[in-house]
Structure formats: structure tokens, C-alpha cells
Amino acid sequence: MRTARGGTMMTTEKLYETDGMLSRFSAHVLSCKPHESGYAVILDRTAFFPEGGGQSADTGTIGGARVLDVQIQNGEILHFTNAPVSGEVPCALDFDVRFRKMQNHLGEHLLCGAIHRLYGFDNVGFHLGADYMTFDIDGALTPEQIAEVEKEANRAVFEDVPVRCWYPKKDELSELDYRAKSEKLGAAGAVRIVEAAGFDRCACCAPHLDRTGRVGCIKITDAVKYKGGMRFHALCGSDALADYGKKQDTLGALSRLLSAKEDSITEAVEARLAELVRAKQTVGTYRRALVEARLAALSYTEGSICLFEPLLDTNGLRELAAGGARKVAGIFAAFSGTEETGYDFVCASERLPLGQVKEAISVALDARCGGSDKMLFGHTSAGEAAIRQFFDEFPRISTHG
């Protein structure tokens, strides 16, 4: 036990710095005080990692109390619990959660180490969430280079090299080649080094696995340009396996829907897209024919015309209204939809500024609409009878169709 007795600060031995695989330990409670979220506990030794360096705090139990959060405040490691504790207590981490974090964190080291070693770029950001991991670099890589980085990081896993965490002495540190040399020094000017033998050496405060083989598969899932460099999304170990399972389920579902083998899904989707393009072209041809036939059957009127065409989409309504505006002195209104789902509509006029009637239409038909003086687009929940009644009663408007 190492306790600072010269003042109010209490020093806690950081077991997580030397043994990231430690999941259970015993400790003596130095302090337990009420806190807004429960109790703030200081132990003489702890394997609970406090939030820092882009990684969230460990959780678990101290005695019979749940550890909800761990933070460093004023140089002291505070364990925030839901109940008071005292004396000598058994402590246990939620180690499945810790293990998942260590898989992803060491995987990030191996990826960033490969990027630095192969292409010279530095890691400038890292965040480990509950179900994702991101890191940023200060340069851009091609897809081919990203694939090479991923391959190199996984090679480190396959070789299952030891991982060492230690505080070098100042003279040793000055001779070491390691990433993140700009990392802030601790209170004693110490820098903790995490080394995956032969693959990466980096300054880091977090707990780590003892061997690279425990990381499991490393998979980069996305890489985008970000602040002059790139942001990567990656998954490691159990997270990568879970992601693979979800994607395998999706692939299987697509295979069944498309009646295609999994390795032929791309070709099947391309074929369906081509069919969709041809179908849209055919629909467009019939839509234009329908619009032309409907317009040809109309005679010019000094009033307005309101039509319901359930087979037309918004593009069809627009074409119908644009042509119909030449058939009226007032408004040509085209509607499509059902009583249950409501109606999409387009109103057009060549002589009446529609901005003057927009509010009246919105209020009377409980409609959302917008557009210009020449054409309005919108949706209404009013029924067909109410719509026709509105146009029947509106000044200068008569209905047909």
C-alpha cells in the first residue's frame, strides 16, 4: 500500500498499469465519502482504469457496491459507487467489457503503428465507444495502402508477440524510438510505454493485453477524409466477430431475396437495378401518355380545374399541372393518393399568383405546401369531398373530372 500522508491527497497503486489482465484483486479503502451520484471511494490499490486517453472507465464491484465510474480528480483516483464500503474489500472488474476495450485499443496501436511505419503518418485522435472505435491520422491513404495497413496489423496478431508496458528511466526514454512523443508528461515527468514487440512502441496510459494474439481479427470498416487527414472506423476481436455475424445475416437475407448465391449478389443487384431503370423508363412513357390523353380531353375554362389521378406520382402530377395551367384562367390542381394516406398535390397557374392563395389552401385543407407563384407542391390529409368542395367554393374556381 502506498499512501501519501503528508497532506489530503491519497495515492493509489495503479495495478492496471502493470497487469491489464488482472480482473480480481483485494484492496483497502482509504476513503469513502458521500457524493452526488452515491459515494466516492479511494482505494490503496486498484485495477479499475479511470477514464482517459479516449477510453471510458472500467466498471465492476468493490465489496457489495457497484462501481459506476472511475475518474482522476486532483490527482486522486475516485471510484464512484452506489453504496458505501470500508476496510479490506474484494474487487472485481466487469472483465468481459474491459477485455473488449483492450482488444480494440491494442488493435488501434497495431493499425497506427503500421501506418506510421509504412507511410510516416501520425495518430492525432482516438475514441473507443461502447460498440465502435475510431482513430484519426494526419495524412491520407489510398484504398490499396489501407488494405496493406490492415494486413500488416493482422500479421502482428498472427505472430502473437508479447506486449510490454513500462516506465523507462529518463536516459532510456531519450534513446527510445516511440510514437506520440508529444504526449503530456505525468506529474513526475514519466512516460508509460506500450510495446508490441517488433511492431509498435507507443506512449499510452491505458491497460493492455499481454499478447497481440488476444486481439483477434482486426478489420477497418470505414475510412474517410477528415480535417486534412483521415478518420478510420475499425473493429477488433469480439466486436469484429459480431459485426461479421450481422453482415453474414444480411448477406444471407439478400441471397434469399435475390435467389442468388452469396458470391453472386453484386451481379444480381446490378441486374435488378438495370431492370428497375428499364421499368422506370416504361412507366415514364405510360405516364406521359396518360398525361397527354388527360389534357387532350380538357377544354379551356375561365375557372379552375381539380383532378384526381391515383396512378400518378409527384413527377406525373407536375407534368399534368404544368400542361393543365394552359387550360384554365384560374388554378389547375392535380391530386394523387388515398383517403387513408392523404393526397399529394400540385397546383399550377399562368395568370393567378399562387402565393396569394397558398395560405388559404393550407388552412382550409390542413395542408403542408410550398413553391412559387407559378406552382405549389404539397400534401393534405383532407378527403376528396372536402377538397372538391373547397375548389367549388373558392372564388373563380370550378371543378371538372
C-alpha positions in Angstrom: 0.0 0.0 0.0 1.3 3.4 -0.9 -0.5 6.3 0.8 0.6 9.9 0.8 0.3 11.0 4.5 1.8 14.5 4.1 -1.5 16.1 3.0 -5.0 15.5 1.9 -4.0 13.7 -1.3 -4.2 9.9 -1.2 -2.1 7.9 -3.6 -3.4 4.7 -5.2 -1.2 2.0 -6.7 -2.2 1.6 -10.3 -2.4 -2.2 -10.9 -3.8 -1.7 -14.3 -0.6 -0.1 -15.5 1.4 -3.3 -14.9 -1.2 -6.0 -15.5 -4.1 -5.4 -17.8 -5.2 -9.0 -17.5 -5.9 -8.6 -13.7 -9.6 -9.0 -13.2 -9.9 -9.6 -9.4 -7.9 -8.1 -6.5 -8.3 -7.1 -2.9 -7.7 -3.5 -1.6 -8.0 -1.4 1.5 -10.5 1.5 1.5 -8.6 4.7 2.3 -11.7 7.0 2.0 -15.4 6.7 1.3 -17.4 9.9 1.2 -20.9 10.7 0.1 -21.2 12.0 -3.5 -24.0 13.4 -5.6 -24.1 10.1 -7.5 -23.6 7.8 -4.5 -20.1 7.5 -2.9 -16.6 8.5 -3.9 -14.2 5.7 -2.9 -10.4 5.9 -2.8 -8.5 2.5 -2.6 -4.9 1.9 -1.7 -4.6 -0.1 -5.0 -6.8 -0.5 -8.0 -7.1 -2.4 -11.3 -10.0 -0.1 -12.3 -8.9 2.1 -15.1 -10.1 5.7 -14.8 -11.5 7.4 -17.9 -8.7 8.9 -20.1 -6.9 8.8 -23.4 -10.1 8.2 -25.4 -11.2 5.2 -23.3 -14.1 5.0 -20.9 -13.7 4.0 -17.2 -13.9 0.4 -16.0 -16.9 -0.8 -14.1 -17.4 -3.7 -11.7 -17.7 -4.2 -7.9 -16.0 -3.2 -4.7 -17.2 -5.4 -1.9 -21.0 -5.3 -2.3 -21.1 -2.0 -4.1 -21.3 -1.4 -7.9 -18.6 0.7 -9.4 -20.4 3.1 -11.8 -17.5 5.3 -12.9 -13.8 6.0 -12.2 -12.2 9.4 -12.6 -8.9 11.1 -11.6 -9.7 14.3 -9.8 -7.0 16.5 -8.2 -4.5 13.6 -8.6 -6.7 11.1 -6.8 -8.4 8.1 -8.3 -12.1 8.2 -7.3 -14.3 5.1 -7.7 -17.9 6.2 -7.8 -20.1 3.6 -6.2 -23.8 3.1 -5.4 -23.1 2.1 -1.8 -20.6 2.7 1.0 -17.6 0.4 1.5 -14.9 0.1 4.2 -12.0 -1.9 5.4 -10.4 -4.6 3.3 -12.6 -5.4 0.3 -12.6 -7.9 -2.7 -12.8 -6.1 -6.0 -13.8 -7.4 -9.4 -13.9 -5.8 -12.8 -16.5 -6.3 -15.5 -13.8 -8.1 -17.3 -15.7 -9.0 -20.5 -16.2 -5.3 -21.0 -12.5 -4.5 -20.2 -11.3 -7.3 -22.5 -13.3 -5.9 -25.4 -11.8 -2.5 -24.8 -8.3 -3.9 -24.7 -8.8 -5.8 -27.9 -9.8 -2.6 -29.7 -7.3 -0.4 -28.1 -4.3 -2.6 -28.8 -5.7 -3.2 -32.3 -5.7 0.6 -32.8 -2.0 0.6 -31.7 -1.2 -2.0 -34.3 -3.0 -0.2 -37.0 -1.5 3.2 -36.2 1.9 1.6 -35.8 1.6 0.1 -39.2 0.5 3.4 -40.7 3.4 5.2 -39.1 5.9 2.5 -40.1 4.8 2.1 -43.7 3.7 5.7 -44.6 5.0 8.0 -41.9 1.7 9.5 -40.7 0.9 10.1 -37.0 -2.2 9.2 -35.0 -3.8 12.5 -33.9 -7.1 11.2 -32.4 -8.7 8.2 -30.8 -12.0 7.3 -29.3 -13.3 4.0 -28.1 -17.1 3.9 -27.7 -19.4 1.2 -26.4 -19.7 -0.5 -29.8 -17.3 1.3 -32.1 -13.7 2.6 -32.3 -12.3 5.4 -34.4 -8.9 6.9 -34.8 -7.5 9.9 -36.9 -4.3 10.3 -38.8 -2.6 13.4 -40.2 -2.4 12.2 -43.8 -4.4 10.4 -46.5 -4.0 6.8 -47.6 -5.2 5.1 -50.8 -7.5 2.1 -50.7 -4.6 -0.1 -51.6 -2.5 1.4 -48.7 -5.3 0.9 -46.3 -5.5 -2.7 -47.3 -1.8 -3.1 -46.7 -2.1 -1.5 -43.2 -4.9 -3.9 -42.3 -2.8 -6.8 -43.5 0.2 -5.7 -41.5 -1.8 -5.2 -38.3 -3.3 -8.6 -38.6 0.2 -10.1 -39.2 1.1 -8.8 -35.7 -1.9 -10.7 -34.3 -1.0 -13.9 -36.1 2.6 -13.8 -34.8 1.2 -13.4 -31.2 4.1 -11.3 -29.9 4.3 -10.2 -26.2 3.1 -6.8 -25.1 5.2 -5.0 -22.6 4.1 -1.9 -20.6 6.6 0.0 -18.5 8.0 3.4 -17.4 11.5 3.8 -18.9 14.1 5.8 -17.0 14.8 9.2 -18.4 18.1 8.1 -20.1 16.4 5.0 -21.6 13.4 7.1 -22.7 15.6 9.5 -24.6 17.1 6.6 -26.6 13.8 5.0 -27.4 12.0 5.5 -30.7 8.3 5.6 -29.9 5.1 7.1 -31.3 3.3 10.0 -29.5 6.5 11.8 -28.3 4.4 14.9 -27.8 2.2 13.2 -25.2 2.0 15.1 -22.0 4.3 14.0 -19.2 3.0 12.8 -15.9 3.5 14.7 -12.7 6.9 13.1 -12.2 7.8 13.6 -15.9 7.3 9.9 -16.6 6.1 8.4 -19.8 4.5 4.9 -19.9 5.5 2.9 -23.0 3.4 0.1 -24.5 5.3 -2.1 -26.9 4.2 -4.9 -29.2 7.5 -6.5 -29.9 8.7 -5.8 -33.4 5.5 -4.0 -34.5 4.8 -0.9 -32.4 6.1 1.2 -29.5 3.8 3.9 -28.2 3.2 6.2 -25.2 -0.1 5.2 -23.6 -1.8 5.3 -20.2 -4.4 2.6 -20.7 -4.4 -1.1 -19.7 -3.4 -3.6 -22.4 -3.5 -7.3 -23.3 -0.4 -9.3 -22.6 -0.1 -10.7 -26.1 -1.1 -9.5 -29.6 -2.8 -12.8 -30.4 -5.6 -11.9 -27.9 -6.7 -9.0 -30.1 -8.2 -11.3 -32.6 -9.2 -10.2 -36.1 -8.6 -6.5 -36.9 -11.0 -5.1 -39.5 -11.1 -1.5 -40.9 -14.8 -0.8 -41.7 -14.6 2.7 -43.0 -12.0 5.4 -43.8 -13.0 9.0 -44.8 -11.3 12.3 -45.3 -11.2 14.3 -42.0 -9.6 17.6 -41.1 -6.9 17.4 -43.6 -6.2 13.7 -42.8 -8.4 10.7 -42.4 -10.7 9.2 -39.8 -10.9 5.4 -39.6 -13.6 3.2 -38.1 -12.3 -0.3 -37.1 -13.4 -3.3 -35.1 -11.3 -5.9 -33.3 -11.7 -9.3 -31.7 -15.2 -9.9 -30.4 -16.5 -6.7 -32.0 -15.2 -7.8 -35.4 -16.8 -11.2 -35.0 -20.2 -9.7 -34.0 -20.0 -7.4 -37.0 -19.1 -10.3 -39.3 -22.1 -12.2 -37.9 -24.5 -9.3 -38.6 -23.2 -8.8 -42.1 -23.4 -12.6 -42.8 -27.0 -12.5 -41.7 -27.6 -9.6 -44.1 -25.8 -11.3 -46.9 -27.9 -14.5 -46.3 -31.1 -12.5 -46.4 -30.1 -10.8 -49.7 -29.2 -14.1 -51.1 -32.6 -15.5 -50.4 -34.4 -12.3 -51.6 -32.5 -12.3 -54.9 -32.4 -16.0 -55.4 -28.6 -15.7 -55.9 -25.6 -17.3 -54.3 -23.8 -15.1 -51.8 -20.8 -14.7 -54.0 -23.0 -13.5 -56.9 -25.1 -10.9 -55.0 -23.3 -8.0 -56.6 -24.2 -9.2 -60.1 -27.7 -10.0 -59.0 -28.2 -6.5 -57.6 -26.8 -4.9 -60.8 -29.2 -6.9 -62.9 -32.2 -5.8 -60.7 -31.0 -2.2 -60.9 -30.9 -2.5 -64.7 -34.4 -3.9 -64.7 -35.6 -1.1 -62.4 -34.1 1.5 -64.8 -36.0 -0.1 -67.7 -39.2 -0.3 -65.7 -38.9 3.4 -64.8 -38.4 4.3 -68.4 -41.5 2.3 -69.3 -43.5 3.9 -66.5 -42.4 7.3 -67.7 -43.6 6.5 -71.2 -47.0 5.5 -70.0 -47.2 8.4 -67.5 -46.6 10.9 -70.3 -49.2 9.2 -72.5 -51.7 9.3 -69.6 -51.0 13.0 -69.0 -51.3 13.8 -72.7 -54.6 11.9 -73.0 -56.0 13.6 -69.9 -55.0 17.1 -71.1 -56.3 16.4 -74.6 -59.8 15.6 -73.2 -60.0 19.0 -71.4 -61.4 22.2 -72.8 -60.3 25.7 -71.8 -62.2 27.2 -68.8 -62.3 30.7 -67.3 -62.5 29.0 -63.9 -60.2 26.3 -62.4 -59.9 22.5 -62.7 -59.4 20.0 -60.0 -58.4 16.4 -61.0 -57.7 13.2 -59.0 -55.2 10.8 -60.7 -54.3 7.9 -58.4 -51.8 6.4 -60.8 -49.6 9.5 -61.0 -46.5 10.2 -58.8 -45.2 13.6 -58.0 -43.5 13.9 -61.4 -46.7 13.0 -63.1 -48.7 15.5 -61.1 -46.1 18.2 -62.0 -46.4 17.4 -65.7 -50.2 17.3 -65.6 -50.4 20.6 -63.7 -47.9 22.3 -65.9 -49.9 21.4 -69.0 -53.2 22.0 -67.3 -52.3 25.5 -66.3 -52.7 26.4 -70.0 -56.3 25.2 -69.9 -57.5 27.5 -67.1 -57.7 31.1 -66.2 -57.6 30.2 -62.5 -55.9 27.2 -60.9 -55.2 23.7 -62.2 -55.0 21.3 -59.2 -53.9 17.7 -59.6 -54.2 15.2 -56.7 -52.9 11.7 -56.1 -53.3 9.4 -53.1 -56.0 7.8 -50.9 -58.4 8.7 -48.2 -56.3 6.7 -45.7 -52.8 8.1 -46.6 -53.8 11.5 -47.7 -53.2 13.2 -51.0 -50.1 14.7 -52.7 -50.9 17.6 -54.9 -49.5 20.1 -57.4 -51.3 23.4 -58.2 -50.3 25.5 -61.2 -51.4 28.7 -62.7 -50.2 31.0 -65.5 -52.4 34.0 -64.6 -53.1 33.8 -60.8 -50.2 34.3 -58.4 -50.4 31.2 -56.2 -48.6 32.9 -53.4 -51.9 34.7 -52.8 -53.9 31.5 -52.3 -51.2 29.4 -50.6 -52.3 30.2 -47.0 -56.0 29.7 -47.9 -55.2 26.2 -49.3 -53.0 25.3 -46.3 -55.7 26.4 -43.7 -58.8 25.0 -45.5 -57.2 21.6 -46.4 -54.9 21.2 -43.4 -52.1 21.0 -46.0 -48.4 21.4 -46.0 -47.3 23.2 -49.2 -44.7 25.4 -50.7 -43.4 26.5 -54.1 -43.7 29.7 -56.2 -46.3 31.9 -57.7 -46.4 29.6 -60.7 -46.6 26.2 -58.9 -47.3 24.8 -55.5 -46.4 21.3 -54.1 -47.9 19.8 -51.0 -49.7 17.1 -49.1 -53.1 17.2 -47.4 -55.0 14.9 -45.1 -58.3 16.2 -46.3 -60.7 13.8 -48.1 -61.6 14.1 -51.7 -65.1 15.5 -51.0 -63.6 18.3 -48.8 -61.0 19.1 -51.5 -63.6 19.3 -54.2 -65.9 21.4 -52.0 -63.0 23.8 -51.3 -62.3 24.3 -55.0 -66.1 24.6 -55.8 -66.5 27.4 -53.2 -63.2 29.2 -53.8 -63.6 32.4 -55.9 -63.1 32.0 -59.7 -62.8 28.2 -59.2 -65.0 25.5 -60.8 -64.2 21.7 -60.9 -64.1 19.1 -63.6 -63.2 15.4 -63.7 
